[in-house]
Amino acid sequence: MELVAPQPVPDNLTDSEILTALDQLPVQFRSVLLLVDVEEFSYKEAGEILEVPLGTVMSRLSRARTLLRGQLAHVARAYGYPAVDT
């Protein structure tokens, strides 16, 4: 079996596409995504900060990730990553 290393991400990749995709998320989804995935708060902490139940944090986070994945699918394909079913 021959292993092939993936092509590196180009040096000219900017965050603009990611930031644009984040800006397009509804605020309730963006808030929980940023708290949990960027700031690394626990689900419980994010719920306390946003004053919502734990289940709401989990459902909003799931929805935010799905929306973001869909918005960035074309970027991933441009760098040779296969499409992921959402």
mmCIF file as gemmi writes it, N, C-alpha and C atoms, coordinates in Angstrom:
data_model
loop_
_atom_site.group_PDB
_atom_site.id
_atom_site.type_symbol
_atom_site.label_atom_id
_atom_site.label_alt_id
_atom_site.label_comp_id
_atom_site.label_asym_id
_atom_site.label_entity_id
_atom_site.label_seq_id
_atom_site.pdbx_PDB_ins_code
_atom_site.Cartn_x
_atom_site.Cartn_y
_atom_site.Cartn_z
_atom_site.occupancy
_atom_site.B_iso_or_equiv
_atom_site.pdbx_formal_charge
_atom_site.auth_seq_id
_atom_site.auth_asym_id
_atom_site.pdbx_PDB_model_num
ATOM 1 N N . MET Axp A 1 ? 0.838 -1.166 0 1 0 ? 1 A 1
ATOM 2 C CA . MET Axp A 1 ? 0 0 0 1 0 ? 1 A 1
ATOM 3 C C . MET Axp A 1 ? 0.886 1.234 0 1 0 ? 1 A 1
ATOM 4 N N . GLU Axp A 2 ? 0.603 2.144 -0.887 1 0 ? 2 A 1
ATOM 5 C CA . GLU Axp A 2 ? 1.38 3.379 -0.98 1 0 ? 2 A 1
ATOM 6 C C . GLU Axp A 2 ? 0.569 4.525 -0.39 1 0 ? 2 A 1
ATOM 7 N N . LEU Axp A 3 ? 1.162 5.22 0.559 1 0 ? 3 A 1
ATOM 8 C CA . LEU Axp A 3 ? 0.497 6.361 1.168 1 0 ? 3 A 1
ATOM 9 C C . LEU Axp A 3 ? 0.869 7.626 0.415 1 0 ? 3 A 1
ATOM 10 N N . VAL Axp A 4 ? -0.094 8.451 0.177 1 0 ? 4 A 1
ATOM 11 C CA . VAL Axp A 4 ? 0.143 9.709 -0.517 1 0 ? 4 A 1
ATOM 12 C C . VAL Axp A 4 ? -0.179 10.846 0.436 1 0 ? 4 A 1
ATOM 13 N N . ALA Axp A 5 ? 0.763 11.738 0.614 1 0 ? 5 A 1
ATOM 14 C CA . ALA Axp A 5 ? 0.548 12.88 1.5 1 0 ? 5 A 1
ATOM 15 C C . ALA Axp A 5 ? -0.403 13.866 0.843 1 0 ? 5 A 1
ATOM 16 N N . PRO Axp A 6 ? -1.316 14.429 1.61 1 0 ? 6 A 1
ATOM 17 C CA . PRO Axp A 6 ? -2.219 15.427 1.033 1 0 ? 6 A 1
ATOM 18 C C . PRO Axp A 6 ? -1.444 16.675 0.637 1 0 ? 6 A 1
ATOM 19 N N . GLN Axp A 7 ? -1.978 17.37 -0.342 1 0 ? 7 A 1
ATOM 20 C CA . GLN Axp A 7 ? -1.34 18.612 -0.745 1 0 ? 7 A 1
ATOM 21 C C . GLN Axp A 7 ? -1.516 19.624 0.379 1 0 ? 7 A 1
ATOM 22 N N . PRO Axp A 8 ? -0.463 20.397 0.652 1 0 ? 8 A 1
ATOM 23 C CA . PRO Axp A 8 ? -0.592 21.394 1.719 1 0 ? 8 A 1
ATOM 24 C C . PRO Axp A 8 ? -1.564 22.497 1.304 1 0 ? 8 A 1
ATOM 25 N N . VAL Axp A 9 ? -2.155 23.121 2.302 1 0 ? 9 A 1
ATOM 26 C CA . VAL Axp A 9 ? -3.036 24.253 2.029 1 0 ? 9 A 1
ATOM 27 C C . VAL Axp A 9 ? -2.161 25.386 1.499 1 0 ? 9 A 1
ATOM 28 N N . PRO Axp A 10 ? -2.571 26.023 0.425 1 0 ? 10 A 1
ATOM 29 C CA . PRO Axp A 10 ? -1.758 27.09 -0.158 1 0 ? 10 A 1
ATOM 30 C C . PRO Axp A 10 ? -1.477 28.215 0.831 1 0 ? 10 A 1
ATOM 31 N N . ASP Axp A 11 ? -0.309 28.845 0.662 1 0 ? 11 A 1
ATOM 32 C CA . ASP Axp A 11 ? 0.096 29.933 1.545 1 0 ? 11 A 1
ATOM 33 C C . ASP Axp A 11 ? -0.813 31.152 1.431 1 0 ? 11 A 1
ATOM 34 N N . ASN Axp A 12 ? -1.488 31.29 0.293 1 0 ? 12 A 1
ATOM 35 C CA . ASN Axp A 12 ? -2.305 32.482 0.097 1 0 ? 12 A 1
ATOM 36 C C . ASN Axp A 12 ? -3.727 32.338 0.636 1 0 ? 12 A 1
ATOM 37 N N . LEU Axp A 13 ? -4.007 31.269 1.34 1 0 ? 13 A 1
ATOM 38 C CA . LEU Axp A 13 ? -5.333 31.075 1.923 1 0 ? 13 A 1
ATOM 39 C C . LEU Axp A 13 ? -5.552 32.116 3.012 1 0 ? 13 A 1
ATOM 40 N N . THR Axp A 14 ? -6.684 32.812 2.928 1 0 ? 14 A 1
ATOM 41 C CA . THR Axp A 14 ? -7.007 33.815 3.944 1 0 ? 14 A 1
ATOM 42 C C . THR Axp A 14 ? -8.223 33.342 4.733 1 0 ? 14 A 1
ATOM 43 N N . ASP Axp A 15 ? -8.476 34.034 5.786 1 0 ? 15 A 1
ATOM 44 C CA . ASP Axp A 15 ? -9.617 33.706 6.63 1 0 ? 15 A 1
ATOM 45 C C . ASP Axp A 15 ? -10.906 34.34 6.133 1 0 ? 15 A 1
ATOM 46 N N . SER Axp A 16 ? -10.846 35.109 5.07 1 0 ? 16 A 1
ATOM 47 C CA . SER Axp A 16 ? -12.018 35.868 4.643 1 0 ? 16 A 1
ATOM 48 C C . SER Axp A 16 ? -13.21 34.974 4.318 1 0 ? 16 A 1
ATOM 49 N N . GLU Axp A 17 ? -12.98 33.839 3.686 1 0 ? 17 A 1
ATOM 50 C CA . GLU Axp A 17 ? -14.09 32.946 3.346 1 0 ? 17 A 1
ATOM 51 C C . GLU Axp A 17 ? -14.729 32.359 4.609 1 0 ? 17 A 1
ATOM 52 N N . ILE Axp A 18 ? -13.904 32.027 5.571 1 0 ? 18 A 1
ATOM 53 C CA . ILE Axp A 18 ? -14.416 31.478 6.823 1 0 ? 18 A 1
ATOM 54 C C . ILE Axp A 18 ? -15.175 32.554 7.598 1 0 ? 18 A 1
ATOM 55 N N . LEU Axp A 19 ? -14.606 33.747 7.664 1 0 ? 19 A 1
ATOM 56 C CA . LEU Axp A 19 ? -15.273 34.837 8.377 1 0 ? 19 A 1
ATOM 57 C C . LEU Axp A 19 ? -16.586 35.228 7.706 1 0 ? 19 A 1
ATOM 58 N N . THR Axp A 20 ? -16.597 35.219 6.384 1 0 ? 20 A 1
ATOM 59 C CA . THR Axp A 20 ? -17.824 35.53 5.652 1 0 ? 20 A 1
ATOM 60 C C . THR Axp A 20 ? -18.891 34.48 5.951 1 0 ? 20 A 1
ATOM 61 N N . ALA Axp A 21 ? -18.494 33.215 5.95 1 0 ? 21 A 1
ATOM 62 C CA . ALA Axp A 21 ? -19.446 32.135 6.25 1 0 ? 21 A 1
ATOM 63 C C . ALA Axp A 21 ? -19.977 32.271 7.681 1 0 ? 21 A 1
ATOM 64 N N . LEU Axp A 22 ? -19.11 32.601 8.62 1 0 ? 22 A 1
ATOM 65 C CA . LEU Axp A 22 ? -19.552 32.8 10.004 1 0 ? 22 A 1
ATOM 66 C C . LEU Axp A 22 ? -20.53 33.967 10.103 1 0 ? 22 A 1
ATOM 67 N N . ASP Axp A 23 ? -20.231 35.056 9.396 1 0 ? 23 A 1
ATOM 68 C CA . ASP Axp A 23 ? -21.112 36.227 9.423 1 0 ? 23 A 1
ATOM 69 C C . ASP Axp A 23 ? -22.497 35.919 8.87 1 0 ? 23 A 1
ATOM 70 N N . GLN Axp A 24 ? -22.593 34.938 7.993 1 0 ? 24 A 1
ATOM 71 C CA . GLN Axp A 24 ? -23.871 34.594 7.379 1 0 ? 24 A 1
ATOM 72 C C . GLN Axp A 24 ? -24.729 33.683 8.255 1 0 ? 24 A 1
ATOM 73 N N . LEU Axp A 25 ? -24.141 33.144 9.31 1 0 ? 25 A 1
ATOM 74 C CA . LEU Axp A 25 ? -24.924 32.307 10.226 1 0 ? 25 A 1
ATOM 75 C C . LEU Axp A 25 ? -25.87 33.187 11.045 1 0 ? 25 A 1
ATOM 76 N N . PRO Axp A 26 ? -27.074 32.706 11.313 1 0 ? 26 A 1
ATOM 77 C CA . PRO Axp A 26 ? -27.947 33.44 12.229 1 0 ? 26 A 1
ATOM 78 C C . PRO Axp A 26 ? -27.24 33.613 13.578 1 0 ? 26 A 1
ATOM 79 N N . VAL Axp A 27 ? -27.469 34.742 14.228 1 0 ? 27 A 1
ATOM 80 C CA . VAL Axp A 27 ? -26.711 35.101 15.43 1 0 ? 27 A 1
ATOM 81 C C . VAL Axp A 27 ? -26.79 34.041 16.531 1 0 ? 27 A 1
ATOM 82 N N . GLN Axp A 28 ? -27.938 33.403 16.716 1 0 ? 28 A 1
ATOM 83 C CA . GLN Axp A 28 ? -28.043 32.408 17.797 1 0 ? 28 A 1
ATOM 84 C C . GLN Axp A 28 ? -27.163 31.189 17.52 1 0 ? 28 A 1
ATOM 85 N N . PHE Axp A 29 ? -26.965 30.843 16.251 1 0 ? 29 A 1
ATOM 86 C CA . PHE Axp A 29 ? -26.081 29.724 15.9 1 0 ? 29 A 1
ATOM 87 C C . PHE Axp A 29 ? -24.617 30.151 15.97 1 0 ? 29 A 1
ATOM 88 N N . ARG Axp A 30 ? -24.332 31.343 15.455 1 0 ? 30 A 1
ATOM 89 C CA . ARG Axp A 30 ? -22.954 31.846 15.461 1 0 ? 30 A 1
ATOM 90 C C . ARG Axp A 30 ? -22.443 31.987 16.892 1 0 ? 30 A 1
ATOM 91 N N . SER Axp A 31 ? -23.283 32.505 17.789 1 0 ? 31 A 1
ATOM 92 C CA . SER Axp A 31 ? -22.857 32.722 19.179 1 0 ? 31 A 1
ATOM 93 C C . SER Axp A 31 ? -22.415 31.429 19.843 1 0 ? 31 A 1
ATOM 94 N N . VAL Axp A 32 ? -23.221 30.402 19.723 1 0 ? 32 A 1
ATOM 95 C CA . VAL Axp A 32 ? -22.882 29.141 20.381 1 0 ? 32 A 1
ATOM 96 C C . VAL Axp A 32 ? -21.673 28.492 19.71 1 0 ? 32 A 1
ATOM 97 N N . LEU Axp A 33 ? -21.558 28.589 18.411 1 0 ? 33 A 1
ATOM 98 C CA . LEU Axp A 33 ? -20.41 28.021 17.698 1 0 ? 33 A 1
ATOM 99 C C . LEU Axp A 33 ? -19.11 28.691 18.148 1 0 ? 33 A 1
ATOM 100 N N . LEU Axp A 34 ? -19.127 30.007 18.244 1 0 ? 34 A 1
ATOM 101 C CA . LEU Axp A 34 ? -17.926 30.726 18.672 1 0 ? 34 A 1
ATOM 102 C C . LEU Axp A 34 ? -17.563 30.398 20.117 1 0 ? 34 A 1
ATOM 103 N N . LEU Axp A 35 ? -18.558 30.321 20.984 1 0 ? 35 A 1
ATOM 104 C CA . LEU Axp A 35 ? -18.264 30.008 22.381 1 0 ? 35 A 1
ATOM 105 C C . LEU Axp A 35 ? -17.679 28.613 22.552 1 0 ? 35 A 1
ATOM 106 N N . VAL Axp A 36 ? -18.264 27.628 21.892 1 0 ? 36 A 1
ATOM 107 C CA . VAL Axp A 36 ? -17.842 26.237 22.09 1 0 ? 36 A 1
ATOM 108 C C . VAL Axp A 36 ? -16.624 25.881 21.244 1 0 ? 36 A 1
ATOM 109 N N . ASP Axp A 37 ? -16.66 26.19 19.948 1 0 ? 37 A 1
ATOM 110 C CA . ASP Axp A 37 ? -15.595 25.729 19.059 1 0 ? 37 A 1
ATOM 111 C C . ASP Axp A 37 ? -14.387 26.667 18.993 1 0 ? 37 A 1
ATOM 112 N N . VAL Axp A 38 ? -14.586 27.938 19.241 1 0 ? 38 A 1
ATOM 113 C CA . VAL Axp A 38 ? -13.465 28.884 19.163 1 0 ? 38 A 1
ATOM 114 C C . VAL Axp A 38 ? -12.938 29.206 20.559 1 0 ? 38 A 1
ATOM 115 N N . GLU Axp A 39 ? -13.835 29.61 21.44 1 0 ? 39 A 1
ATOM 116 C CA . GLU Axp A 39 ? -13.423 29.987 22.796 1 0 ? 39 A 1
ATOM 117 C C . GLU Axp A 39 ? -13.251 28.792 23.727 1 0 ? 39 A 1
ATOM 118 N N . GLU Axp A 40 ? -13.709 27.612 23.29 1 0 ? 40 A 1
ATOM 119 C CA . GLU Axp A 40 ? -13.563 26.357 24.016 1 0 ? 40 A 1
ATOM 120 C C . GLU Axp A 40 ? -14.27 26.323 25.37 1 0 ? 40 A 1
ATOM 121 N N . PHE Axp A 41 ? -15.426 26.996 25.453 1 0 ? 41 A 1
ATOM 122 C CA . PHE Axp A 41 ? -16.263 26.853 26.633 1 0 ? 41 A 1
ATOM 123 C C . PHE Axp A 41 ? -16.964 25.507 26.551 1 0 ? 41 A 1
ATOM 124 N N . SER Axp A 42 ? -17.303 24.952 27.692 1 0 ? 42 A 1
ATOM 125 C CA . SER Axp A 42 ? -18.085 23.71 27.705 1 0 ? 42 A 1
ATOM 126 C C . SER Axp A 42 ? -19.509 24.037 27.266 1 0 ? 42 A 1
ATOM 127 N N . TYR Axp A 43 ? -20.263 23.01 26.933 1 0 ? 43 A 1
ATOM 128 C CA . TYR Axp A 43 ? -21.666 23.219 26.563 1 0 ? 43 A 1
ATOM 129 C C . TYR Axp A 43 ? -22.407 23.885 27.727 1 0 ? 43 A 1
ATOM 130 N N . LYS Axp A 44 ? -22.127 23.408 28.93 1 0 ? 44 A 1
ATOM 131 C CA . LYS Axp A 44 ? -22.791 23.954 30.114 1 0 ? 44 A 1
ATOM 132 C C . LYS Axp A 44 ? -22.449 25.435 30.286 1 0 ? 44 A 1
ATOM 133 N N . GLU Axp A 45 ? -21.173 25.779 30.14 1 0 ? 45 A 1
ATOM 134 C CA . GLU Axp A 45 ? -20.758 27.176 30.273 1 0 ? 45 A 1
ATOM 135 C C . GLU Axp A 45 ? -21.397 28.052 29.195 1 0 ? 45 A 1
ATOM 136 N N . ALA Axp A 46 ? -21.444 27.546 27.975 1 0 ? 46 A 1
ATOM 137 C CA . ALA Axp A 46 ? -22.067 28.304 26.884 1 0 ? 46 A 1
ATOM 138 C C . ALA Axp A 46 ? -23.539 28.533 27.185 1 0 ? 46 A 1
ATOM 139 N N . GLY Axp A 47 ? -24.214 27.531 27.709 1 0 ? 47 A 1
ATOM 140 C CA . GLY Axp A 47 ? -25.612 27.673 28.082 1 0 ? 47 A 1
ATOM 141 C C . GLY Axp A 47 ? -25.816 28.738 29.149 1 0 ? 47 A 1
ATOM 142 N N . GLU Axp A 48 ? -24.912 28.767 30.114 1 0 ? 48 A 1
ATOM 143 C CA . GLU Axp A 48 ? -25.01 29.77 31.175 1 0 ? 48 A 1
ATOM 144 C C . GLU Axp A 48 ? -24.763 31.176 30.62 1 0 ? 48 A 1
ATOM 145 N N . ILE Axp A 49 ? -23.775 31.306 29.753 1 0 ? 49 A 1
ATOM 146 C CA . ILE Axp A 49 ? -23.46 32.606 29.157 1 0 ? 49 A 1
ATOM 147 C C . ILE Axp A 49 ? -24.636 33.105 28.316 1 0 ? 49 A 1
ATOM 148 N N . LEU Axp A 50 ? -25.203 32.211 27.519 1 0 ? 50 A 1
ATOM 149 C CA . LEU Axp A 50 ? -26.303 32.593 26.621 1 0 ? 50 A 1
ATOM 150 C C . LEU Axp A 50 ? -27.672 32.525 27.288 1 0 ? 50 A 1
ATOM 151 N N . GLU Axp A 51 ? -27.689 32.002 28.518 1 0 ? 51 A 1
ATOM 152 C CA . GLU Axp A 51 ? -28.937 31.854 29.268 1 0 ? 51 A 1
ATOM 153 C C . GLU Axp A 51 ? -29.96 31.002 28.525 1 0 ? 51 A 1
ATOM 154 N N . VAL Axp A 52 ? -29.474 29.845 28.04 1 0 ? 52 A 1
ATOM 155 C CA . VAL Axp A 52 ? -30.344 28.873 27.359 1 0 ? 52 A 1
ATOM 156 C C . VAL Axp A 52 ? -30.048 27.49 27.935 1 0 ? 52 A 1
ATOM 157 N N . PRO Axp A 53 ? -31.013 26.561 27.841 1 0 ? 53 A 1
ATOM 158 C CA . PRO Axp A 53 ? -30.791 25.199 28.341 1 0 ? 53 A 1
ATOM 159 C C . PRO Axp A 53 ? -29.698 24.461 27.548 1 0 ? 53 A 1
ATOM 160 N N . LEU Axp A 54 ? -29.137 23.452 28.189 1 0 ? 54 A 1
ATOM 161 C CA . LEU Axp A 54 ? -28.084 22.646 27.581 1 0 ? 54 A 1
ATOM 162 C C . LEU Axp A 54 ? -28.528 22.045 26.248 1 0 ? 54 A 1
ATOM 163 N N . GLY Axp A 55 ? -29.748 21.55 26.181 1 0 ? 55 A 1
ATOM 164 C CA . GLY Axp A 55 ? -30.259 20.969 24.938 1 0 ? 55 A 1
ATOM 165 C C . GLY Axp A 55 ? -30.304 21.983 23.802 1 0 ? 55 A 1
ATOM 166 N N . THR Axp A 56 ? -30.595 23.22 24.134 1 0 ? 56 A 1
ATOM 167 C CA . THR Axp A 56 ? -30.615 24.283 23.122 1 0 ? 56 A 1
ATOM 168 C C . THR Axp A 56 ? -29.208 24.547 22.608 1 0 ? 56 A 1
ATOM 169 N N . VAL Axp A 57 ? -28.243 24.543 23.511 1 0 ? 57 A 1
ATOM 170 C CA . VAL Axp A 57 ? -26.841 24.71 23.095 1 0 ? 57 A 1
ATOM 171 C C . VAL Axp A 57 ? -26.466 23.606 22.117 1 0 ? 57 A 1
ATOM 172 N N . MET Axp A 58 ? -26.796 22.378 22.455 1 0 ? 58 A 1
ATOM 173 C CA . MET Axp A 58 ? -26.426 21.241 21.614 1 0 ? 58 A 1
ATOM 174 C C . MET Axp A 58 ? -27.103 21.309 20.252 1 0 ? 58 A 1
ATOM 175 N N . SER Axp A 59 ? -28.377 21.647 20.215 1 0 ? 59 A 1
ATOM 176 C CA . SER Axp A 59 ? -29.071 21.688 18.927 1 0 ? 59 A 1
ATOM 177 C C . SER Axp A 59 ? -28.589 22.859 18.078 1 0 ? 59 A 1
ATOM 178 N N . ARG Axp A 60 ? -28.347 24.014 18.699 1 0 ? 60 A 1
ATOM 179 C CA . ARG Axp A 60 ? -27.846 25.168 17.94 1 0 ? 60 A 1
ATOM 180 C C . ARG Axp A 60 ? -26.447 24.91 17.406 1 0 ? 60 A 1
ATOM 181 N N . LEU Axp A 61 ? -25.625 24.252 18.207 1 0 ? 61 A 1
ATOM 182 C CA . LEU Axp A 61 ? -24.27 23.947 17.769 1 0 ? 61 A 1
ATOM 183 C C . LEU Axp A 61 ? -24.29 22.979 16.589 1 0 ? 61 A 1
ATOM 184 N N . SER Axp A 62 ? -25.13 21.981 16.665 1 0 ? 62 A 1
ATOM 185 C CA . SER Axp A 62 ? -25.252 21.028 15.566 1 0 ? 62 A 1
ATOM 186 C C . SER Axp A 62 ? -25.702 21.73 14.294 1 0 ? 62 A 1
ATOM 187 N N . ARG Axp A 63 ? -26.7 22.571 14.414 1 0 ? 63 A 1
ATOM 188 C CA . ARG Axp A 63 ? -27.222 23.305 13.259 1 0 ? 63 A 1
ATOM 189 C C . ARG Axp A 63 ? -26.165 24.261 12.704 1 0 ? 63 A 1
ATOM 190 N N . ALA Axp A 64 ? -25.438 24.947 13.584 1 0 ? 64 A 1
ATOM 191 C CA . ALA Axp A 64 ? -24.398 25.882 13.146 1 0 ? 64 A 1
ATOM 192 C C . ALA Axp A 64 ? -23.3 25.161 12.376 1 0 ? 64 A 1
ATOM 193 N N . ARG Axp A 65 ? -22.869 24.029 12.886 1 0 ? 65 A 1
ATOM 194 C CA . ARG Axp A 65 ? -21.822 23.262 12.205 1 0 ? 65 A 1
ATOM 195 C C . ARG Axp A 65 ? -22.293 22.774 10.835 1 0 ? 65 A 1
ATOM 196 N N . THR Axp A 66 ? -23.543 22.331 10.762 1 0 ? 66 A 1
ATOM 197 C CA . THR Axp A 66 ? -24.097 21.867 9.482 1 0 ? 66 A 1
ATOM 198 C C . THR Axp A 66 ? -24.164 23.009 8.476 1 0 ? 66 A 1
ATOM 199 N N . LEU Axp A 67 ? -24.644 24.158 8.912 1 0 ? 67 A 1
ATOM 200 C CA . LEU Axp A 67 ? -24.726 25.315 8.015 1 0 ? 67 A 1
ATOM 201 C C . LEU Axp A 67 ? -23.341 25.757 7.557 1 0 ? 67 A 1
ATOM 202 N N . LEU Axp A 68 ? -22.398 25.823 8.476 1 0 ? 68 A 1
ATOM 203 C CA . LEU Axp A 68 ? -21.044 26.252 8.144 1 0 ? 68 A 1
ATOM 204 C C . LEU Axp A 68 ? -20.384 25.267 7.192 1 0 ? 68 A 1
ATOM 205 N N . ARG Axp A 69 ? -20.561 23.988 7.448 1 0 ? 69 A 1
ATOM 206 C CA . ARG Axp A 69 ? -20.015 22.958 6.569 1 0 ? 69 A 1
ATOM 207 C C . ARG Axp A 69 ? -20.57 23.122 5.154 1 0 ? 69 A 1
ATOM 208 N N . GLY Axp A 70 ? -21.849 23.383 5.048 1 0 ? 70 A 1
ATOM 209 C CA . GLY Axp A 70 ? -22.47 23.575 3.742 1 0 ? 70 A 1
ATOM 210 C C . GLY Axp A 70 ? -21.948 24.809 3.028 1 0 ? 70 A 1
ATOM 211 N N . GLN Axp A 71 ? -21.748 25.887 3.776 1 0 ? 71 A 1
ATOM 212 C CA . GLN Axp A 71 ? -21.268 27.127 3.179 1 0 ? 71 A 1
ATOM 213 C C . GLN Axp A 71 ? -19.814 27.023 2.737 1 0 ? 71 A 1
ATOM 214 N N . LEU Axp A 72 ? -19.045 26.182 3.388 1 0 ? 72 A 1
ATOM 215 C CA . LEU Axp A 72 ? -17.612 26.081 3.07 1 0 ? 72 A 1
ATOM 216 C C . LEU Axp A 72 ? -17.263 24.87 2.21 1 0 ? 72 A 1
ATOM 217 N N . ALA Axp A 73 ? -18.25 24.114 1.78 1 0 ? 73 A 1
ATOM 218 C CA . ALA Axp A 73 ? -17.986 22.92 0.97 1 0 ? 73 A 1
ATOM 219 C C . ALA Axp A 73 ? -17.228 23.256 -0.301 1 0 ? 73 A 1
ATOM 220 N N . HIS Axp A 74 ? -17.574 24.366 -0.943 1 0 ? 74 A 1
ATOM 221 C CA . HIS Axp A 74 ? -16.884 24.741 -2.187 1 0 ? 74 A 1
ATOM 222 C C . HIS Axp A 74 ? -15.417 25.079 -1.937 1 0 ? 74 A 1
ATOM 223 N N . VAL Axp A 75 ? -15.117 25.629 -0.776 1 0 ? 75 A 1
ATOM 224 C CA . VAL Axp A 75 ? -13.73 25.948 -0.431 1 0 ? 75 A 1
ATOM 225 C C . VAL Axp A 75 ? -12.944 24.652 -0.251 1 0 ? 75 A 1
ATOM 226 N N . ALA Axp A 76 ? -13.516 23.7 0.439 1 0 ? 76 A 1
ATOM 227 C CA . ALA Axp A 76 ? -12.851 22.412 0.652 1 0 ? 76 A 1
ATOM 228 C C . ALA Axp A 76 ? -12.584 21.718 -0.679 1 0 ? 76 A 1
ATOM 229 N N . ARG Axp A 77 ? -13.58 21.72 -1.56 1 0 ? 77 A 1
ATOM 230 C CA . ARG Axp A 77 ? -13.397 21.087 -2.874 1 0 ? 77 A 1
ATOM 231 C C . ARG Axp A 77 ? -12.302 21.787 -3.674 1 0 ? 77 A 1
ATOM 232 N N . ALA Axp A 78 ? -12.2 23.1 -3.542 1 0 ? 78 A 1
ATOM 233 C CA . ALA Axp A 78 ? -11.173 23.855 -4.267 1 0 ? 78 A 1
ATOM 234 C C . ALA Axp A 78 ? -9.764 23.432 -3.845 1 0 ? 78 A 1
ATOM 235 N N . TYR Axp A 79 ? -9.641 22.929 -2.608 1 0 ? 79 A 1
ATOM 236 C CA . TYR Axp A 79 ? -8.341 22.467 -2.117 1 0 ? 79 A 1
ATOM 237 C C . TYR Axp A 79 ? -8.191 20.963 -2.205 1 0 ? 79 A 1
ATOM 238 N N . GLY Axp A 80 ? -9.133 20.313 -2.893 1 0 ? 80 A 1
ATOM 239 C CA . GLY Axp A 80 ? -9.009 18.888 -3.147 1 0 ? 80 A 1
ATOM 240 C C . GLY Axp A 80 ? -9.571 17.972 -2.081 1 0 ? 80 A 1
ATOM 241 N N . TYR Axp A 81 ? -10.301 18.526 -1.132 1 0 ? 81 A 1
ATOM 242 C CA . TYR Axp A 81 ? -10.909 17.69 -0.104 1 0 ? 81 A 1
ATOM 243 C C . TYR Axp A 81 ? -12.24 17.173 -0.626 1 0 ? 81 A 1
ATOM 244 N N . PRO Axp A 82 ? -12.562 15.926 -0.379 1 0 ? 82 A 1
ATOM 245 C CA . PRO Axp A 82 ? -13.818 15.369 -0.875 1 0 ? 82 A 1
ATOM 246 C C . PRO Axp A 82 ? -15.02 15.985 -0.154 1 0 ? 82 A 1
ATOM 247 N N . ALA Axp A 83 ? -16.145 15.955 -0.834 1 0 ? 83 A 1
ATOM 248 C CA . ALA Axp A 83 ? -17.376 16.451 -0.223 1 0 ? 83 A 1
ATOM 249 C C . ALA Axp A 83 ? -17.77 15.538 0.92 1 0 ? 83 A 1
ATOM 250 N N . VAL Axp A 84 ? -18.314 16.119 1.966 1 0 ? 84 A 1
ATOM 251 C CA . VAL Axp A 84 ? -18.762 15.368 3.132 1 0 ? 84 A 1
ATOM 252 C C . VAL Axp A 84 ? -20.27 15.5 3.189 1 0 ? 84 A 1
ATOM 253 N N . ASP Axp A 85 ? -20.952 14.377 3.347 1 0 ? 85 A 1
ATOM 254 C CA . ASP Axp A 85 ? -22.415 14.423 3.457 1 0 ? 85 A 1
ATOM 255 C C . ASP Axp A 85 ? -22.783 15.109 4.757 1 0 ? 85 A 1
ATOM 256 N N . THR Axp A 86 ? -23.763 16.016 4.676 1 0 ? 86 A 1
ATOM 257 C CA . THR Axp A 86 ? -24.194 16.739 5.879 1 0 ? 86 A 1
ATOM 258 C C . THR Axp A 86 ? -25.491 16.219 6.396 1 0 ? 86 A 1
